[in-house]
Amino acid sequence: MENDQKIKLGAGIWTISILHFIGIAFSIIGTIMSLLFKDAINEQMMTLGEGAVPQVSQMEIIIGLVFTILMLVSVILILRRKAVGVYCYFGTIILRVIFSLITVESKLGILFILILPVLMAIFIYIKKEVYGFGTASAE
């Protein structure tokens, strides 16, 4: 029974999770602000002479908010050592990349979306036994 110690997550998973939490906080605040003040923002852009700025539909804003909330839930589940959090995390990333490709986002933006998930995948692979993906030791 002495070997039933919890395996630590590791600094990499914690660091990437904290960076995700910071990004999620800014994303939620920005999304809510753009939903509430969409008309004022568009009017201000017109007065600045930025009339050619593409309009973001309310549906795109809401879909982005849903992705953000899914990411928040999955990162919390990853920190709680749940394998479903890992599946939800990478599923959300795949859906977000597909959505970005459909909405004709820049290729550089898609690469930026993938930086933290690639690092998270590396750190989760290193600590895969925490989530039950590998065996910790062979007795």
C-alpha positions in Angstrom: 0.0 0.0 0.0 3.0 2.3 0.3 3.3 2.4 -3.5 -0.1 4.0 -3.9 1.3 7.5 -4.0 -0.2 9.9 -6.5 2.1 10.6 -9.4 2.8 14.3 -9.8 1.6 16.1 -12.9 4.8 17.9 -13.6 5.8 21.5 -14.1 5.2 21.4 -17.8 1.5 20.5 -17.5 1.0 23.1 -14.8 2.7 25.8 -16.8 0.8 25.1 -20.0 -2.4 25.0 -18.0 -1.7 28.3 -16.3 -1.0 29.8 -19.7 -4.3 28.4 -21.0 -6.1 29.9 -18.0 -4.6 33.3 -18.7 -5.6 33.1 -22.4 -9.1 31.8 -21.5 -9.6 34.7 -19.2 -8.7 37.3 -21.8 -10.7 35.4 -24.4 -13.9 35.4 -22.3 -13.5 39.0 -21.4 -12.9 40.0 -25.0 -15.7 37.9 -26.3 -18.2 39.3 -23.9 -17.0 42.9 -24.7 -17.3 42.3 -28.4 -20.8 40.8 -28.0 -22.0 43.7 -25.8 -20.3 46.6 -27.7 -20.3 45.2 -31.3 -22.1 48.1 -32.8 -20.0 50.7 -31.0 -16.8 48.9 -32.1 -17.9 48.9 -35.7 -18.9 52.6 -35.5 -15.5 53.5 -34.0 -13.7 51.5 -36.8 -15.7 53.4 -39.4 -14.7 56.8 -37.9 -11.1 55.8 -37.9 -11.3 55.0 -41.6 -11.0 51.3 -41.2 -14.2 50.6 -43.2 -12.6 47.5 -44.9 -12.3 45.6 -41.6 -14.2 42.3 -42.0 -17.3 42.0 -39.9 -17.3 39.1 -37.4 -20.8 37.6 -37.1 -22.4 37.0 -33.8 -22.4 33.3 -34.5 -18.6 33.2 -34.9 -18.3 35.0 -31.6 -20.6 32.5 -29.9 -18.8 29.5 -31.4 -15.5 31.0 -30.2 -16.9 31.3 -26.7 -18.1 27.7 -26.8 -14.6 26.6 -27.8 -13.2 28.7 -24.9 -15.5 27.1 -22.4 -14.8 23.6 -23.6 -11.0 24.4 -23.3 -11.5 25.6 -19.7 -13.4 22.5 -18.7 -10.9 20.2 -20.4 -7.9 21.9 -18.8 -9.6 21.6 -15.4 -10.1 17.9 -16.0 -6.5 17.5 -17.1 -5.4 19.0 -13.8 -7.7 16.7 -11.9 -5.9 13.7 -13.6 -9.0 12.6 -15.7 -8.3 10.9 -19.1 -11.6 12.4 -20.5 -10.0 15.8 -20.0 -7.2 14.8 -22.4 -9.7 13.6 -25.0 -11.8 16.7 -24.6 -8.8 19.0 -24.9 -7.5 17.5 -28.1 -10.9 17.2 -29.6 -11.6 20.8 -28.9 -8.2 21.7 -30.5 -9.1 19.7 -33.6 -12.5 21.3 -33.9 -11.0 24.8 -33.4 -8.5 24.2 -36.2 -11.2 23.0 -38.5 -13.3 26.0 -37.7 -10.4 28.3 -38.3 -9.7 26.7 -41.7 -13.4 27.1 -42.7 -13.5 30.8 -41.6 -10.4 31.4 -43.7 -8.2 32.4 -40.9 -4.5 33.0 -41.7 -2.1 30.1 -41.7 0.0 31.9 -39.1 -3.0 32.0 -36.8 -3.5 28.3 -37.1 0.2 27.7 -36.2 -0.3 29.9 -33.2 -3.3 27.9 -32.1 -1.2 24.7 -32.2 1.8 25.8 -30.1 0.4 25.2 -26.6 -1.4 22.0 -27.6 1.8 20.5 -29.0 3.7 21.3 -25.9 0.8 19.9 -23.8 0.9 16.7 -25.8 4.6 16.3 -25.2 4.1 16.8 -21.4 1.1 14.5 -21.2 3.0 11.8 -23.1 5.9 12.1 -20.6 3.4 11.7 -17.7 1.0 9.3 -19.5 0.7 7.0 -16.6 -1.1 9.7 -14.6 -4.0 9.5 -17.0 -3.9 5.7 -17.4 -2.4 5.6 -20.9 0.6 3.6 -19.8 1.8 1.6 -16.9 3.8 3.3 -14.2 6.0 0.3 -13.5 6.1 -3.4 -13.9 5.8 -4.4 -10.2 
